[in-house]
Amino acid sequence: MQKPSPGIPNFMMGYLFNDMKMKSGTINRVKGFTGYQKSKTGKEYIFSMIINNYNGSQLSLIRKMYQVLDQLK
C-alpha cells in the first residue's frame, strides 16, 4: 500500500483487525467498516460493508461484523 501524499490524511493508519487495515463509522443506526486486506498469496483486496436499521445493541452488531471479517481472512 502506498504512503499518503503530503497534506492528505491517512485515515487507515493505526487500526488493525486480524491483519486487516480498516476504518469504522457510525451515524443514526448505520454502522460501516471499510479497509484493505492482504490474502495469504499476497494479493490485496478492498472491502466495505454497511449495515443499517439493525436490531439489538451496537456491540452485538460489531461482533457479528467481525465474524464476517474473520471469514474473509
C-alpha positions as CSV (number, residue, x, y, z in Angstrom):
1,M,0.0,0.0,0.0
2,Q,1.3,3.4,-0.9
3,K,2.0,6.1,1.7
4,P,-0.4,9.1,1.6
5,S,0.7,12.2,-0.2
6,P,1.6,15.2,2.0
7,G,-1.4,17.0,3.1
8,I,-3.8,14.1,2.6
9,P,-4.8,12.4,5.8
10,N,-4.3,8.7,6.1
11,F,-7.4,7.5,7.9
12,M,-6.3,3.9,7.6
13,M,-3.3,4.2,9.9
14,G,-3.5,2.8,13.4
15,Y,-6.4,0.4,13.3
16,L,-5.7,-3.3,12.6
17,F,-8.1,-6.2,13.0
18,N,-6.9,-9.7,12.1
19,D,-4.2,-8.1,9.9
20,M,-6.8,-6.0,8.1
21,K,-6.3,-2.3,7.9
22,M,-9.7,-0.8,8.4
23,K,-11.8,2.2,9.4
24,S,-15.2,2.1,11.1
25,G,-18.0,4.7,11.1
26,T,-21.4,5.1,12.7
27,I,-24.3,7.5,12.2
28,N,-28.0,7.2,13.1
29,R,-28.1,3.4,13.4
30,V,-25.9,2.8,10.4
31,K,-22.6,1.0,11.0
32,G,-19.8,0.6,8.5
33,F,-16.4,-0.9,8.0
34,T,-14.1,-0.4,5.1
35,G,-10.5,-1.2,4.5
36,Y,-7.8,-3.4,3.0
37,Q,-6.9,-7.0,3.4
38,K,-3.9,-8.9,2.1
39,S,-4.5,-12.6,1.2
40,K,-2.2,-15.5,2.0
41,T,-0.9,-15.3,-1.6
42,G,-0.1,-11.6,-1.1
43,K,-3.0,-10.2,-3.3
44,E,-4.5,-7.1,-1.8
45,Y,-8.3,-6.7,-1.5
46,I,-10.5,-3.8,-0.7
47,F,-13.7,-4.4,1.4
48,S,-16.6,-2.3,2.6
49,M,-19.7,-3.3,4.5
50,I,-22.6,-1.1,5.7
51,I,-25.4,-2.2,7.9
52,N,-28.4,0.0,8.6
53,N,-31.6,-0.3,10.7
54,Y,-30.2,-3.1,12.8
55,N,-32.0,-4.5,15.8
56,G,-30.1,-5.0,19.1
57,S,-27.1,-3.3,20.5
58,Q,-24.2,-1.8,18.6
59,L,-21.8,-4.1,20.4
60,S,-23.7,-7.2,19.3
61,L,-23.7,-5.9,15.7
62,I,-20.0,-5.2,15.8
63,R,-19.3,-8.7,17.0
64,K,-21.3,-10.1,14.1
65,M,-19.4,-7.9,11.6
66,Y,-16.1,-9.1,13.0
67,Q,-17.3,-12.7,12.4
68,V,-17.9,-11.9,8.8
69,L,-14.4,-10.3,8.5
70,D,-12.9,-13.4,10.1
71,Q,-14.4,-15.5,7.3
72,L,-13.0,-13.2,4.6
73,K,-9.5,-13.7,6.0
